[in-house]
Amino acid sequence: MTHRDFEGWEEYSRRLKAATEAGHPEWVRLASTLKEANGSVPYFTGKACKHGHVSPRYSSAKCRACALIGL
């Protein structure tokens, strides 16, 4: 993990809660925006995609779950 500016406790705890409810609390360690991820690694917003999945997203903004099931 690289150093990045802290996003604030409220945003961090919202992302941690979403990641924990999804069963993967380690996702909170990913970058929180595409800009922070620099397009090279998945990032985790903690928000559901348009299909309702809460999972990391790729640089294309498609979530990992959608990519796995072919949406």
Secondary structure, 3 states (H helix, E strand, C coil): CCCCCCCCHHHHHHHHHHHHHCCCHHHHHCECCHHHHCCCCCECCCCCCCCCCCCCECCCCCEHHHHHHCC
